[in-house]
Amino acid sequence: MFKKLVLFILLLITSKIALAAPRFSVTFVNPGFANENPTGDFWRNVSRIMQASANNLNIELKISYAERNHILMKQLISQALSNQPDYLIVVDEKSSVIPYLLSIPASNVKIIFLLNGPSKEAELALANAGHQIIGTIEPNNFQAGFKLMHQLARKSMKSTAPSKHLLALLGDVATAAALDRQKGMLAYLEHNKEIELIAEENSQWSQQEAYRITAAWLRRDPSITTIWAANDPIAIGALKAANELQRKVVVGGINWDKNIAPQLDVSIGGHVLLGAYTLTRLAHYHQFQNYIGHLKVSIFEQLDTSNLLLFNAIHGNFIGQLEFSRYINEPEQFTIREINNSIKQKKQQ
């Protein structure tokens, strides 16, 4: 009881500190859709959790959606810079944002990259062009690709098939996140020869494209036992093809998507929280002006019973009751396990 009282007082104090901090404005150009779409609900959930975090941190947050349209994304970035928020959060999807920023005059808006950021060389070029880049926050996508392959291999080894072939469905061939996930998968296979990689195919982050590719490969190769997918929508497209062809395969993806992850053999996720994490880092930066830098966060975990509370909170309304302000001065505590425990404690109060 005493511990609960202390925790409550600490949460109350950190919440009051956040509310007392100077209010500032942030614009986030989300590369995805505001509503349901064939590429999944990942980006919509990023925004939902960010809004909950902004409410808790007393941040004025504006979100616009590029709808996977790079021309629209550039227009939205231009509009955001014209409106001059204190901070602009962008995603360098398919490496399209950095060349655009280098082609336009710099502004006094401070920019932070989320999930897909620039290389050191590109960041230097942006700085030399006058853009105020204060940091990049990315998940460790190599870790995600490796973990996914490791868990799939464990499950696939239970198959009695004499030969075990792997079909890898990539996100795209340009985005850093997609390439790092692919590298993680290949790193695991380099040292673990129990499964043979038979093909790598570009699914363009599309469920329908994954369905088409998988159906063709399953008809061609009866030894495919495992399908590694760069995200959950790709994985569910592959699973649909396998079910229709009555093929028993182990399928896994990345994202923790609500109506998809529970159907898969493996789903790796947690990075949907990094938009909210970025806002906590901006809250600290706004008060103390400490350079954020290039952060690669190892946040990915496999969905299982140990983090089911968090998974349900992400896809429900409970996430809005979390005290994100507690992570302003303790960013190392922003982990799947800690947030899941926070939800458990909150529900027990």
ZAFIKOL-296700 format. One record per residue (C-alpha): residue in one letter; x, y, z. Coordinates in Angstrom, 1 decimal, padded with zeros to 4 digits. Example, Ala and Ser with C-alpha at 12.3 -4.5 7.8 and 13.67 -1.06 7.14 Angstrom:
! ZAFIKOL-296700
<site aa="a" x="012.3" y="-004.5" z="007.8"/>
<site aa="s" x="013.7" y="-001.1" z="007.1"/>
END
This chain:
! ZAFIKOL-296700
<site aa="m" x="000.0" y="000.0" z="000.0"/>
<site aa="f" x="002.9" y="002.4" z="000.9"/>
<site aa="k" x="004.6" y="001.7" z="-002.4"/>
<site aa="k" x="001.4" y="002.4" z="-004.3"/>
<site aa="l" x="001.1" y="005.7" z="-002.4"/>
<site aa="v" x="004.7" y="006.7" z="-003.2"/>
<site aa="l" x="004.2" y="005.8" z="-006.9"/>
<site aa="f" x="001.0" y="007.9" z="-007.0"/>
<site aa="i" x="002.7" y="010.9" z="-005.5"/>
<site aa="l" x="005.6" y="010.6" z="-007.9"/>
<site aa="l" x="003.2" y="010.4" z="-010.9"/>
<site aa="l" x="001.3" y="013.4" z="-009.6"/>
<site aa="i" x="004.5" y="015.4" z="-009.3"/>
<site aa="t" x="005.8" y="014.5" z="-012.7"/>
<site aa="s" x="002.4" y="015.3" z="-014.2"/>
<site aa="k" x="002.4" y="018.7" z="-012.6"/>
<site aa="i" x="005.9" y="019.4" z="-013.8"/>
<site aa="a" x="004.9" y="018.5" z="-017.4"/>
<site aa="l" x="001.8" y="020.8" z="-017.2"/>
<site aa="a" x="004.0" y="023.6" z="-015.7"/>
<site aa="a" x="006.5" y="023.4" z="-018.5"/>
<site aa="p" x="006.3" y="025.9" z="-021.3"/>
<site aa="r" x="003.7" y="024.8" z="-023.9"/>
<site aa="f" x="005.2" y="024.4" z="-027.4"/>
<site aa="s" x="004.0" y="023.3" z="-030.8"/>
<site aa="v" x="004.8" y="020.3" z="-032.8"/>
<site aa="t" x="003.7" y="019.3" z="-036.3"/>
<site aa="f" x="004.0" y="015.6" z="-037.4"/>
<site aa="v" x="003.8" y="014.7" z="-041.1"/>
<site aa="n" x="002.6" y="011.1" z="-040.9"/>
<site aa="p" x="003.5" y="009.2" z="-044.1"/>
<site aa="g" x="000.5" y="006.9" z="-043.7"/>
<site aa="f" x="-003.3" y="007.2" z="-043.7"/>
<site aa="a" x="-005.6" y="008.6" z="-041.0"/>
<site aa="n" x="-008.1" y="005.7" z="-041.6"/>
<site aa="e" x="-007.9" y="002.0" z="-042.3"/>
<site aa="n" x="-006.1" y="001.1" z="-045.4"/>
<site aa="p" x="-004.3" y="-001.9" z="-047.2"/>
<site aa="t" x="-000.9" y="-001.0" z="-045.6"/>
<site aa="g" x="-002.3" y="-001.7" z="-042.1"/>
<site aa="d" x="-003.1" y="000.5" z="-039.0"/>
<site aa="f" x="000.5" y="001.1" z="-037.8"/>
<site aa="w" x="000.8" y="004.7" z="-038.7"/>
<site aa="r" x="-002.7" y="005.5" z="-037.5"/>
<site aa="n" x="-001.7" y="004.0" z="-034.1"/>
<site aa="v" x="001.5" y="006.0" z="-034.1"/>
<site aa="s" x="-000.6" y="009.2" z="-034.3"/>
<site aa="r" x="-003.2" y="008.0" z="-031.6"/>
<site aa="i" x="-000.4" y="007.3" z="-029.1"/>
<site aa="m" x="001.4" y="010.5" z="-029.9"/>
<site aa="q" x="-001.8" y="012.5" z="-029.3"/>
<site aa="a" x="-002.2" y="010.8" z="-025.9"/>
<site aa="s" x="001.4" y="011.6" z="-025.1"/>
<site aa="a" x="000.9" y="015.2" z="-026.3"/>
<site aa="n" x="-002.2" y="015.6" z="-024.1"/>
<site aa="n" x="-000.2" y="014.3" z="-021.1"/>
<site aa="l" x="002.8" y="016.5" z="-021.8"/>
<site aa="n" x="000.9" y="019.7" z="-022.5"/>
<site aa="i" x="002.1" y="019.8" z="-026.2"/>
<site aa="e" x="000.2" y="021.4" z="-029.0"/>
<site aa="l" x="000.3" y="018.7" z="-031.6"/>
<site aa="k" x="-000.8" y="018.9" z="-035.2"/>
<site aa="i" x="-000.8" y="015.8" z="-037.4"/>
<site aa="s" x="-001.2" y="015.7" z="-041.2"/>
<site aa="y" x="-001.3" y="012.6" z="-043.4"/>
<site aa="a" x="000.7" y="012.0" z="-046.6"/>
<site aa="e" x="-001.3" y="008.9" z="-047.5"/>
<site aa="r" x="001.8" y="007.1" z="-048.9"/>
<site aa="n" x="002.0" y="009.9" z="-051.5"/>
<site aa="h" x="005.5" y="011.4" z="-051.7"/>
<site aa="i" x="004.4" y="014.4" z="-053.6"/>
<site aa="l" x="001.7" y="015.1" z="-051.0"/>
<site aa="m" x="004.3" y="014.6" z="-048.2"/>
<site aa="k" x="006.5" y="017.3" z="-049.7"/>
<site aa="q" x="003.6" y="019.7" z="-049.9"/>
<site aa="l" x="002.7" y="019.0" z="-046.2"/>
<site aa="i" x="006.3" y="019.5" z="-045.1"/>
<site aa="s" x="006.4" y="022.8" z="-047.0"/>
<site aa="q" x="003.1" y="023.9" z="-045.4"/>
<site aa="a" x="004.3" y="022.9" z="-042.0"/>
<site aa="l" x="007.5" y="024.9" z="-042.4"/>
<site aa="s" x="005.5" y="027.9" z="-043.5"/>
<site aa="n" x="003.3" y="027.6" z="-040.4"/>
<site aa="q" x="006.5" y="027.7" z="-038.3"/>
<site aa="p" x="005.8" y="025.3" z="-035.4"/>
<site aa="d" x="008.5" y="025.0" z="-032.8"/>
<site aa="y" x="009.3" y="021.5" z="-034.0"/>
<site aa="l" x="008.6" y="019.4" z="-037.1"/>
<site aa="i" x="008.7" y="015.6" z="-037.0"/>
<site aa="v" x="009.2" y="013.9" z="-040.3"/>
<site aa="v" x="009.7" y="010.4" z="-041.6"/>
<site aa="d" x="012.2" y="009.8" z="-044.4"/>
<site aa="e" x="010.1" y="007.2" z="-046.1"/>
<site aa="k" x="011.7" y="005.8" z="-049.2"/>
<site aa="s" x="014.5" y="008.3" z="-048.8"/>
<site aa="s" x="012.3" y="011.1" z="-050.3"/>
<site aa="v" x="012.3" y="013.7" z="-047.5"/>
<site aa="i" x="016.0" y="014.5" z="-047.3"/>
<site aa="p" x="016.5" y="015.4" z="-051.0"/>
<site aa="y" x="013.4" y="017.6" z="-050.7"/>
<site aa="l" x="014.7" y="019.5" z="-047.7"/>
<site aa="l" x="018.0" y="020.0" z="-049.5"/>
<site aa="s" x="016.2" y="021.5" z="-052.4"/>
<site aa="i" x="014.3" y="024.2" z="-050.4"/>
<site aa="p" x="015.5" y="027.2" z="-048.3"/>
<site aa="a" x="016.2" y="026.4" z="-044.6"/>
<site aa="s" x="013.9" y="027.7" z="-041.9"/>
<site aa="n" x="014.2" y="028.3" z="-038.2"/>
<site aa="v" x="011.9" y="025.3" z="-037.5"/>
<site aa="k" x="013.8" y="022.6" z="-035.6"/>
<site aa="i" x="013.4" y="019.2" z="-037.2"/>
<site aa="i" x="013.6" y="015.7" z="-035.7"/>
<site aa="f" x="013.3" y="012.5" z="-037.8"/>
<site aa="l" x="011.2" y="009.6" z="-036.6"/>
<site aa="l" x="011.5" y="005.9" z="-037.4"/>
<site aa="n" x="013.4" y="006.5" z="-040.7"/>
<site aa="g" x="016.2" y="009.1" z="-040.5"/>
<site aa="p" x="019.2" y="010.4" z="-042.4"/>
<site aa="s" x="022.7" y="008.9" z="-042.6"/>
<site aa="k" x="025.5" y="010.8" z="-040.9"/>
<site aa="e" x="026.5" y="012.2" z="-044.3"/>
<site aa="a" x="022.9" y="013.3" z="-045.1"/>
<site aa="e" x="022.6" y="014.9" z="-041.7"/>
<site aa="l" x="025.8" y="016.8" z="-042.2"/>
<site aa="a" x="024.5" y="018.0" z="-045.7"/>
<site aa="l" x="021.2" y="019.2" z="-044.1"/>
<site aa="a" x="023.1" y="021.1" z="-041.4"/>
<site aa="n" x="025.4" y="022.7" z="-044.0"/>
<site aa="a" x="022.3" y="023.8" z="-045.9"/>
<site aa="g" x="021.1" y="025.6" z="-042.8"/>
<site aa="h" x="018.4" y="023.1" z="-041.6"/>
<site aa="q" x="018.2" y="022.8" z="-037.8"/>
<site aa="i" x="018.3" y="019.0" z="-037.3"/>
<site aa="i" x="018.1" y="018.2" z="-033.6"/>
<site aa="g" x="018.0" y="014.5" z="-033.7"/>
<site aa="t" x="016.8" y="011.2" z="-035.1"/>
<site aa="i" x="014.8" y="008.5" z="-033.2"/>
<site aa="e" x="014.7" y="005.1" z="-034.9"/>
<site aa="p" x="013.9" y="001.6" z="-033.7"/>
<site aa="n" x="016.6" y="-001.0" z="-034.0"/>
<site aa="n" x="015.2" y="-002.6" z="-037.2"/>
<site aa="f" x="018.1" y="-004.9" z="-037.5"/>
<site aa="q" x="017.1" y="-006.3" z="-034.1"/>
<site aa="a" x="013.5" y="-006.7" z="-035.3"/>
<site aa="g" x="014.5" y="-008.6" z="-038.5"/>
<site aa="f" x="016.8" y="-010.9" z="-036.5"/>
<site aa="k" x="014.3" y="-011.6" z="-033.7"/>
<site aa="l" x="011.6" y="-012.4" z="-036.2"/>
<site aa="m" x="013.8" y="-014.8" z="-038.1"/>
<site aa="h" x="015.0" y="-016.5" z="-034.9"/>
<site aa="q" x="011.4" y="-017.1" z="-033.6"/>
<site aa="l" x="010.2" y="-018.3" z="-037.0"/>
<site aa="a" x="013.1" y="-020.7" z="-037.2"/>
<site aa="r" x="012.3" y="-022.1" z="-033.8"/>
<site aa="k" x="008.7" y="-022.8" z="-034.8"/>
<site aa="s" x="009.6" y="-024.0" z="-038.3"/>
<site aa="m" x="011.9" y="-026.7" z="-036.9"/>
<site aa="k" x="008.9" y="-028.5" z="-035.6"/>
<site aa="s" x="007.9" y="-029.2" z="-039.2"/>
<site aa="t" x="008.5" y="-032.8" z="-040.4"/>
<site aa="a" x="009.2" y="-031.6" z="-044.0"/>
<site aa="p" x="012.5" y="-033.0" z="-045.3"/>
<site aa="s" x="013.6" y="-029.7" z="-046.8"/>
<site aa="k" x="012.8" y="-026.3" z="-045.2"/>
<site aa="h" x="012.7" y="-023.4" z="-047.5"/>
<site aa="l" x="012.2" y="-019.7" z="-046.6"/>
<site aa="l" x="010.3" y="-017.1" z="-048.6"/>
<site aa="a" x="011.2" y="-013.5" z="-047.5"/>
<site aa="l" x="008.8" y="-010.8" z="-048.3"/>
<site aa="l" x="010.5" y="-007.4" z="-048.0"/>
<site aa="g" x="008.9" y="-004.1" z="-047.4"/>
<site aa="d" x="010.6" y="-002.2" z="-050.1"/>
<site aa="v" x="014.2" y="-001.8" z="-051.5"/>
<site aa="a" x="014.8" y="001.9" z="-050.5"/>
<site aa="t" x="013.5" y="002.7" z="-047.0"/>
<site aa="a" x="016.2" y="002.3" z="-044.3"/>
<site aa="a" x="013.8" y="000.4" z="-042.0"/>
<site aa="a" x="013.1" y="-002.2" z="-044.6"/>
<site aa="l" x="016.7" y="-002.7" z="-045.5"/>
<site aa="d" x="017.8" y="-003.0" z="-041.8"/>
<site aa="r" x="015.1" y="-005.6" z="-041.2"/>
<site aa="q" x="016.3" y="-007.5" z="-044.2"/>
<site aa="k" x="019.9" y="-007.3" z="-042.9"/>
<site aa="g" x="018.8" y="-008.7" z="-039.5"/>
<site aa="m" x="017.1" y="-011.7" z="-041.2"/>
<site aa="l" x="020.2" y="-012.4" z="-043.3"/>
<site aa="a" x="022.5" y="-012.1" z="-040.3"/>
<site aa="y" x="020.5" y="-014.8" z="-038.5"/>
<site aa="l" x="020.5" y="-017.1" z="-041.6"/>
<site aa="e" x="024.3" y="-016.6" z="-042.0"/>
<site aa="h" x="025.0" y="-018.5" z="-038.8"/>
<site aa="n" x="022.0" y="-020.8" z="-038.7"/>
<site aa="k" x="021.7" y="-023.1" z="-041.7"/>
<site aa="e" x="018.6" y="-025.1" z="-040.7"/>
<site aa="i" x="016.4" y="-023.1" z="-043.2"/>
<site aa="e" x="017.4" y="-022.3" z="-046.8"/>
<site aa="l" x="016.4" y="-018.9" z="-048.1"/>
<site aa="i" x="014.8" y="-019.6" z="-051.5"/>
<site aa="a" x="013.7" y="-016.1" z="-052.5"/>
<site aa="e" x="013.5" y="-012.4" z="-051.4"/>
<site aa="e" x="010.6" y="-010.5" z="-053.0"/>
<site aa="n" x="009.7" y="-006.8" z="-052.7"/>
<site aa="s" x="006.1" y="-006.6" z="-051.5"/>
<site aa="q" x="006.0" y="-002.8" z="-051.4"/>
<site aa="w" x="004.4" y="-002.9" z="-047.9"/>
<site aa="s" x="001.3" y="-004.2" z="-049.6"/>
<site aa="q" x="-001.0" y="-007.0" z="-048.3"/>
<site aa="q" x="-002.3" y="-007.7" z="-051.8"/>
<site aa="e" x="001.1" y="-007.8" z="-053.4"/>
<site aa="a" x="002.3" y="-010.2" z="-050.7"/>
<site aa="y" x="-000.8" y="-012.4" z="-051.4"/>
<site aa="r" x="000.0" y="-012.5" z="-055.1"/>
<site aa="i" x="003.7" y="-013.3" z="-054.6"/>
<site aa="t" x="003.1" y="-015.9" z="-052.0"/>
<site aa="a" x="000.5" y="-017.7" z="-054.0"/>
<site aa="a" x="002.9" y="-017.9" z="-056.9"/>
<site aa="w" x="005.8" y="-019.2" z="-054.8"/>
<site aa="l" x="003.8" y="-021.8" z="-052.9"/>
<site aa="r" x="002.6" y="-023.3" z="-056.2"/>
<site aa="r" x="006.1" y="-023.4" z="-057.5"/>
<site aa="d" x="007.9" y="-024.8" z="-054.4"/>
<site aa="p" x="006.4" y="-027.5" z="-052.1"/>
<site aa="s" x="009.3" y="-027.2" z="-049.7"/>
<site aa="i" x="008.5" y="-023.7" z="-048.4"/>
<site aa="t" x="007.8" y="-024.1" z="-044.7"/>
<site aa="t" x="008.4" y="-020.5" z="-043.5"/>
<site aa="i" x="007.6" y="-017.0" z="-044.6"/>
<site aa="w" x="009.4" y="-014.0" z="-043.1"/>
<site aa="a" x="007.5" y="-010.7" z="-043.7"/>
<site aa="a" x="008.7" y="-007.2" z="-043.2"/>
<site aa="n" x="005.4" y="-006.2" z="-041.5"/>
<site aa="d" x="002.1" y="-007.7" z="-040.3"/>
<site aa="p" x="000.0" y="-006.7" z="-043.3"/>
<site aa="i" x="002.5" y="-008.4" z="-045.6"/>
<site aa="a" x="002.4" y="-011.4" z="-043.4"/>
<site aa="i" x="-001.4" y="-011.7" z="-043.4"/>
<site aa="g" x="-001.5" y="-011.4" z="-047.2"/>
<site aa="a" x="001.0" y="-014.4" z="-047.2"/>
<site aa="l" x="-001.1" y="-016.3" z="-044.7"/>
<site aa="k" x="-004.3" y="-015.8" z="-046.7"/>
<site aa="a" x="-002.5" y="-017.3" z="-049.8"/>
<site aa="a" x="-001.2" y="-020.2" z="-047.8"/>
<site aa="n" x="-004.7" y="-021.0" z="-046.3"/>
<site aa="e" x="-006.4" y="-020.8" z="-049.7"/>
<site aa="l" x="-003.8" y="-023.3" z="-051.1"/>
<site aa="q" x="-004.1" y="-025.4" z="-047.9"/>
<site aa="r" x="-000.4" y="-025.1" z="-047.2"/>
<site aa="k" x="000.8" y="-025.4" z="-043.6"/>
<site aa="v" x="003.5" y="-022.7" z="-043.3"/>
<site aa="v" x="005.0" y="-020.7" z="-040.4"/>
<site aa="v" x="004.3" y="-017.0" z="-041.0"/>
<site aa="g" x="005.5" y="-013.9" z="-039.0"/>
<site aa="g" x="005.7" y="-010.2" z="-039.4"/>
<site aa="i" x="006.5" y="-006.9" z="-037.6"/>
<site aa="n" x="004.0" y="-004.3" z="-036.2"/>
<site aa="w" x="001.6" y="-005.8" z="-033.6"/>
<site aa="d" x="-001.3" y="-004.8" z="-035.8"/>
<site aa="k" x="-004.7" y="-005.3" z="-034.0"/>
<site aa="n" x="-006.6" y="-007.8" z="-036.2"/>
<site aa="i" x="-003.5" y="-009.4" z="-037.7"/>
<site aa="a" x="-000.8" y="-010.1" z="-035.0"/>
<site aa="p" x="-002.9" y="-012.7" z="-033.1"/>
<site aa="q" x="-003.4" y="-014.7" z="-036.3"/>
<site aa="l" x="000.3" y="-015.0" z="-037.0"/>
<site aa="d" x="002.8" y="-017.5" z="-035.6"/>
<site aa="v" x="005.1" y="-014.5" z="-034.7"/>
<site aa="s" x="004.6" y="-010.8" z="-034.5"/>
<site aa="i" x="007.4" y="-008.5" z="-033.4"/>
<site aa="g" x="006.5" y="-005.0" z="-032.3"/>
<site aa="g" x="006.6" y="-002.1" z="-029.9"/>
<site aa="h" x="008.0" y="000.6" z="-032.2"/>
<site aa="v" x="004.5" y="002.1" z="-032.6"/>
<site aa="l" x="005.3" y="003.8" z="-029.3"/>
<site aa="l" x="008.3" y="005.7" z="-030.5"/>
<site aa="g" x="006.3" y="008.7" z="-031.7"/>
<site aa="a" x="005.2" y="009.2" z="-028.1"/>
<site aa="y" x="008.8" y="008.6" z="-027.0"/>
<site aa="t" x="009.9" y="011.3" z="-029.4"/>
<site aa="l" x="007.6" y="013.8" z="-027.7"/>
<site aa="t" x="009.0" y="013.0" z="-024.3"/>
<site aa="r" x="012.5" y="013.7" z="-025.7"/>
<site aa="l" x="011.3" y="017.0" z="-027.2"/>
<site aa="a" x="009.8" y="018.0" z="-023.8"/>
<site aa="h" x="013.2" y="017.5" z="-022.2"/>
<site aa="y" x="014.9" y="019.3" z="-025.1"/>
<site aa="h" x="012.5" y="022.3" z="-024.9"/>
<site aa="q" x="013.3" y="022.8" z="-021.3"/>
<site aa="f" x="017.1" y="022.1" z="-021.3"/>
<site aa="q" x="018.2" y="022.5" z="-025.0"/>
<site aa="n" x="020.2" y="019.2" z="-024.8"/>
<site aa="y" x="021.0" y="017.9" z="-028.2"/>
<site aa="i" x="019.0" y="014.7" z="-028.8"/>
<site aa="g" x="021.3" y="013.1" z="-031.4"/>
<site aa="h" x="020.8" y="009.9" z="-033.3"/>
<site aa="l" x="019.1" y="007.4" z="-031.1"/>
<site aa="k" x="018.6" y="003.8" z="-032.1"/>
<site aa="v" x="016.1" y="002.3" z="-029.6"/>
<site aa="s" x="016.0" y="-001.5" z="-029.1"/>
<site aa="i" x="012.3" y="-001.6" z="-028.3"/>
<site aa="f" x="011.1" y="-004.6" z="-030.2"/>
<site aa="e" x="009.6" y="-007.6" z="-028.5"/>
<site aa="q" x="007.6" y="-010.6" z="-029.6"/>
<site aa="l" x="003.9" y="-010.4" z="-028.8"/>
<site aa="d" x="003.1" y="-012.9" z="-026.0"/>
<site aa="t" x="001.2" y="-013.1" z="-022.7"/>
<site aa="s" x="003.9" y="-010.9" z="-021.0"/>
<site aa="n" x="003.0" y="-007.8" z="-023.0"/>
<site aa="l" x="-000.6" y="-008.5" z="-023.9"/>
<site aa="l" x="-001.9" y="-005.7" z="-021.6"/>
<site aa="l" x="000.2" y="-003.1" z="-023.6"/>
<site aa="f" x="-000.9" y="-004.6" z="-026.9"/>
<site aa="n" x="-004.6" y="-004.2" z="-025.8"/>
<site aa="a" x="-003.9" y="-000.7" z="-024.5"/>
<site aa="i" x="-002.3" y="000.4" z="-027.8"/>
<site aa="h" x="-005.5" y="-000.7" z="-029.7"/>
<site aa="g" x="-007.9" y="000.6" z="-027.1"/>
<site aa="n" x="-008.4" y="003.8" z="-025.2"/>
<site aa="f" x="-006.4" y="003.0" z="-022.0"/>
<site aa="i" x="-003.1" y="004.3" z="-023.5"/>
<site aa="g" x="-004.5" y="007.8" z="-022.9"/>
<site aa="q" x="-004.4" y="007.2" z="-019.2"/>
<site aa="l" x="-000.6" y="006.6" z="-019.1"/>
<site aa="e" x="001.7" y="009.2" z="-017.5"/>
<site aa="f" x="004.2" y="009.8" z="-020.4"/>
<site aa="s" x="005.6" y="012.7" z="-018.4"/>
<site aa="r" x="007.4" y="010.2" z="-016.1"/>
<site aa="y" x="009.8" y="009.4" z="-019.0"/>
<site aa="i" x="010.9" y="013.0" z="-019.6"/>
<site aa="n" x="013.9" y="012.7" z="-017.2"/>
<site aa="e" x="014.2" y="008.9" z="-017.3"/>
<site aa="p" x="014.1" y="007.9" z="-021.0"/>
<site aa="e" x="015.8" y="004.6" z="-020.3"/>
<site aa="q" x="012.6" y="003.5" z="-018.5"/>
<site aa="f" x="010.7" y="003.7" z="-021.8"/>
<site aa="t" x="010.6" y="000.0" z="-022.5"/>
<site aa="i" x="007.9" y="-002.6" z="-023.3"/>
<site aa="r" x="008.2" y="-004.3" z="-020.0"/>
<site aa="e" x="008.1" y="-001.0" z="-017.9"/>
<site aa="i" x="005.1" y="000.4" z="-019.8"/>
<site aa="n" x="003.3" y="-002.9" z="-019.6"/>
<site aa="n" x="003.9" y="-002.9" z="-015.8"/>
<site aa="s" x="002.7" y="000.7" z="-015.6"/>
<site aa="i" x="-000.6" y="-000.4" z="-017.2"/>
<site aa="k" x="-000.9" y="-003.3" z="-014.8"/>
<site aa="q" x="-000.3" y="-001.0" z="-011.8"/>
<site aa="k" x="-002.8" y="001.6" z="-013.1"/>
<site aa="k" x="-005.5" y="-001.1" z="-013.6"/>
<site aa="q" x="-004.9" y="-002.3" z="-010.0"/>
<site aa="q" x="-005.4" y="001.2" z="-008.5"/>
END
